[in-house]
């Protein structure tokens, strides 16, 4: 992607908690697929995380791999903040370490950013995108939430809750993200605030396979429902603004078309 430049085109940011096998597999796949010198940042909450020694071992042969220790406190919102601060790329890709399928859509996401988007989101629920595996309840809640939000509030993105999002550091810094550390709720908040601000958005469909290589999900229904209801309320308060926005750009990669 970025050959010979001092500043990487892309910073791939992956928050992890006690991930070992998935870290090793994903880092190797990203480097094999793109043969890139763009940076990969693994963000752990502390030095005792089980992923830390895995990253340090991989760093011996992968100079584009960075280990970031989150100094702001546990949870995805704080991990993202720490990772964004440590990033050097023109674009930042927030990525889930346990999902292989979305790797195939990264090039299309970059193209939409090059077209002038401030945020490009993956979608599992439209344009041929799919979500496979994982918790049935989690899948049902996520899809229902995104569908209802689009129908009722006029929200344009079809999958606000996915953790696969590309953006610039400037766009991220414009918002005071307030979501509590409940799953990936902060990405839901971020997607809404970007649209309300009138920033150009895009979507790329992906095939998402939850926890293809094992590990334990941290999904918990009750905290998830409470936190996402909070951002539903926020969307409804801004319904007039959301309905005024133009439709997002959509790139349909060959890999996801049926």
For each residue, the residues with C-beta under 8 A, 3 or more apart:
1: 9 10 34 36 38 107 110
2: 5 8 9 10 36 37 38
3: 37
4:
5: 2 8 9
6:
7: 88 89 90
8: 2 5 11 37 38 39 64 88 89 90
9: 1 2 5 38 89 90 91 110
10: 1 2 36 38 39 89 90 91 92 93 106 110
11: 8 38 39 41 83 87 88 89 91 92 93
12: 30 38 39 40 41 93 95
13: 41 43 80 83 84 87 92 93 94 95
14: 23 26 40 41 42 43 95 96 97
15: 43 70 76 79 80 83 97
16: 19 22 23 42 43 44 49 51 97
17: 44 45 49 51 218
18: 49 50 51
19: 16 22 23 50 51 54 97 98 215
20: 23 24 50 51 54
21: 24 25 213 214 215
22: 16 19 25 26 97 98 213 214 215
23: 14 16 19 20 26 27 42 51 54 55 58 97
24: 20 21 27 28 54 58
25: 21 22 28 29 100 213
26: 14 22 23 29 30 95 97 98 100
27: 23 24 30 31 40 42 58 62 65
28: 24 25 31 32
29: 25 26 32 33 100 103
30: 12 26 27 33 34 36 40 103
31: 27 28 34 35 36 40 62 64
32: 28 29 35
33: 29 30 103
34: 1 30 31 38 106
35: 31 32
36: 1 2 10 30 31 64
37: 2 3 8 64
38: 1 2 8 9 10 11 12 34 64 89
39: 8 10 11 12 64 65 66 87 88 89
40: 12 14 27 30 31 62 64 65 66
41: 11 12 13 14 66 67 68 83 86 87
42: 14 16 23 27 51 55 65 66 67 68 97
43: 13 14 15 16 68 69 70 79 80 82 83
44: 16 17 47 49 51 52 55 67 68 69 70
45: 17 49 69 70 73 74 75 78 79
46: 49 69 70
47: 44 52 69
48: 52
49: 16 17 18 44 45 46 52
50: 18 19 20 53 54
51: 16 17 18 19 20 23 42 44 54 55
52: 44 47 48 49 55 56 67
53: 50 56 57
54: 19 20 23 24 50 51 57 58
55: 23 42 44 51 52 58 59 65 67
56: 52 53 59 60 67
57: 53 54 60
58: 23 24 27 54 55 61 62 65
59: 55 56 62 63 65 67
60: 56 57
61: 58
62: 27 31 40 58 59 65
63: 59
64: 8 31 36 37 38 39 40
65: 27 39 40 42 55 58 59 62
66: 39 40 41 42 86
67: 41 42 44 52 55 56 59
68: 41 42 43 44 82 83 86
69: 43 44 45 46 47 82
70: 15 43 44 45 46 73 74 78 79 81 82 83
71: 82
72: 78 81 82
73: 45 70 78 181
74: 45 70 78 181
75: 45 78 79 180 181 182
76: 15 79 80 163 181 183 184 185 186 187
77: 80 81 177 179 180 181 186
78: 45 70 72 73 74 75 81 82 181
79: 15 43 45 70 75 76 82 83
80: 13 15 43 76 77 83 84 94 177 186
81: 70 72 77 78 84 85 177
82: 43 68 69 70 71 72 78 79 85 86
83: 11 13 15 41 43 68 70 79 80 86 87 92
84: 13 80 81 87 92 169 172 173
85: 81 82
86: 41 66 68 82 83
87: 11 13 39 41 83 84 92 169
88: 7 8 11 39
89: 7 8 9 10 11 38 39 92
90: 7 8 9 10 168
91: 9 10 11 110 113 166 167 168
92: 10 11 13 83 84 87 89 166 167 168 169 172
93: 10 11 12 13 106 109 164 165 166
94: 13 80 163 164 165 166 167 187
95: 12 13 14 26 99 102 163 164
96: 14 99 102 163 164
97: 14 15 16 19 22 23 26 42
98: 19 22 26 210 211 212 213 215
99: 95 96 102 164 208 209 210 212
100: 25 26 29 103 209 212
101: 104 206 207 208 209
102: 95 96 99 105 106 122 164 206 207 208
103: 29 30 33 100 106
104: 101 206 207 253 255 256
105: 102 108 109 122 164 204 205 206 253 255 256
106: 10 34 93 102 103 109 110
107: 1 110 111 253
108: 105 111 112 204 251 253
109: 93 105 106 112 113 120 122 166 202 204 251
110: 1 9 10 91 106 107 113 114 166
111: 107 108 114 115 251
112: 108 109 115 117 120 166 202 204 249 251
113: 91 109 110 116 117 120 166 168 202
114: 110 111
115: 111 112 202 249
116: 113 200
117: 112 113 120 200 201 202 249
118: 167 168 170 171 194 199 200 201
119: 165 166 167 171 190 191 194 199 200 201 202
120: 109 112 113 117 165 166 167 201 202 203 204
121: 157 159 160 162 164 165 166 191 201 202 203 204
122: 102 105 109 129 159 162 164 165 203 204 205 206 208
123: 126 127 129 157 158 159 162 203 204 205 206
124: 129 130 131 159 162 205 206 207 208
125: 129 131 143 146 147 158 159
126: 123 129 158 159 203 205
127: 123 158 203 205 250 252 256
128: 205 252 256 257 258
129: 122 123 124 125 126 159 205 206 207 208 256
130: 124 207 208 256
131: 124 125 134 139 142 143 208 210
132: 207 208 209 210
133: 209 210 211 212
134: 131 138 139 210 211 217 219
135: 138 139 210 217 219
136: 139 140
137: 140 141 219 221
138: 134 135 141 142 217 219 221 224
139: 131 134 135 136 142 143
140: 136 137 143 144
141: 137 138 144 145 221 224 225 228
142: 131 138 139 145 146 161
143: 125 131 139 140 146 147
144: 140 141 147 148
145: 141 142 148 149 161 228 232
146: 125 142 143 149 150 158 159 160 161
147: 125 143 144 150 151
148: 144 145 151 152 232
149: 145 146 152 153 155 160 232 235
150: 146 147 153 154 155 156 157 158
151: 147 148
152: 148 149 236 239
153: 149 150 232 235 236 238 239 242 243
154: 150 239 242 243 245
155: 149 150 160 192 195 235 242
156: 150 195 201 242 245 246 247 248
157: 121 123 150 160 191 195 201 203 248
158: 123 125 126 127 146 150 203
159: 121 122 123 124 125 126 129 146 162 203
160: 121 146 149 155 157 187 188 191 192
161: 142 145 146 184 185 187 188 228
162: 121 122 123 124 159 165 184 187 206 208
163: 76 94 95 96 184 187
164: 93 94 95 96 99 102 105 121 122 206 208
165: 93 94 119 120 121 122 162 187 190 191
166: 91 92 93 94 109 110 112 113 119 120 121
167: 91 92 94 118 119 120 171 172 190 194
168: 90 91 92 113 118 171 172
169: 84 87 92 172 173
170: 118 173 174
171: 118 119 167 168 174 175 194 199
172: 84 92 167 168 169 175 190
173: 84 169 170
174: 170 171 197
175: 171 172 190 193 194 197
176:
177: 77 80 81 186 189 190 193
178: 189
179: 77 182 185 186 188 189 227 230 231
180: 75 77 185 227
181: 73 74 75 76 77 78
182: 75 179 185 220 223 224 226 227
183: 76 218 219 223 224 227
184: 76 161 162 163 187 188
185: 76 161 179 180 182 188 189 224 227 228 231
186: 76 77 80 177 179 189 190
187: 76 94 160 161 162 163 165 184 190 191
188: 160 161 179 184 185 191 192 228 231
189: 177 178 179 185 186 192 193 231 234
190: 119 165 167 172 175 177 186 187 193 194
191: 119 121 157 160 165 187 188 194 195 201
192: 155 160 188 189 195 196 231 234 235 238 242
193: 175 177 189 190 196 197
194: 118 119 167 171 175 190 191 197 199 201
195: 155 156 157 191 192 198 199 201 242 245
196: 192 193 238 241 242
197: 174 175 193 194
198: 195 245
199: 118 119 171 194 195
200: 116 117 118 119 248 249
201: 117 118 119 120 121 156 157 191 194 195 248 249
202: 109 112 113 115 117 119 120 121 248 249 250 251
203: 120 121 122 123 126 127 157 158 159 248 249 250 251
204: 105 108 109 112 120 121 122 123 250 251 252 253
205: 105 122 123 124 126 127 128 129 252 253 256
206: 101 102 104 105 122 123 124 129 162 164 256
207: 101 102 104 124 129 130 132 255 256
208: 99 101 102 122 124 129 130 131 132 162 164
209: 99 100 101 132 133 212
210: 98 99 131 132 133 134 135 217
211: 98 133 134 214 215 217
212: 98 99 100 133 209
213: 21 22 25 98
214: 21 22 211
215: 19 21 22 98 211
216:
217: 134 135 138 210 211
218: 17 183
219: 134 135 137 138 183 224
220: 182 223 224
221: 137 138 141 224 225
222: 225 226
223: 182 183 220 226 227
224: 138 141 182 183 185 219 220 221 227 228
225: 141 221 222 228 229
226: 182 222 223 229 230
227: 179 180 182 183 185 223 224 230 231
228: 141 145 161 185 188 224 225 231 232
229: 225 226 232 233
230: 179 226 227 233 234
231: 179 185 188 189 192 227 228 234 235
232: 145 148 149 153 228 229 235 236
233: 229 230 236 237
234: 189 192 230 231 237 238
235: 149 153 155 192 231 232 238 239 242
236: 152 153 232 233 239
237: 233 234
238: 153 192 196 234 235 241 242
239: 152 153 154 235 236 242 243
240: 243 244
241: 196 238 244 245
242: 153 154 155 156 192 195 196 235 238 239 245
243: 153 154 239 240
244: 240 241
245: 154 156 195 198 241 242
246: 156
247: 156
248: 156 157 200 201 202 203
249: 112 115 117 200 201 202 203
250: 127 202 203 204
251: 108 109 111 112 202 203 204
252: 127 128 204 205 256 257
253: 104 105 107 108 204 205 256 257
254: 257
255: 104 105 207
256: 104 105 127 128 129 130 205 206 207 252 253
257: 128 252 253 254
258: 128
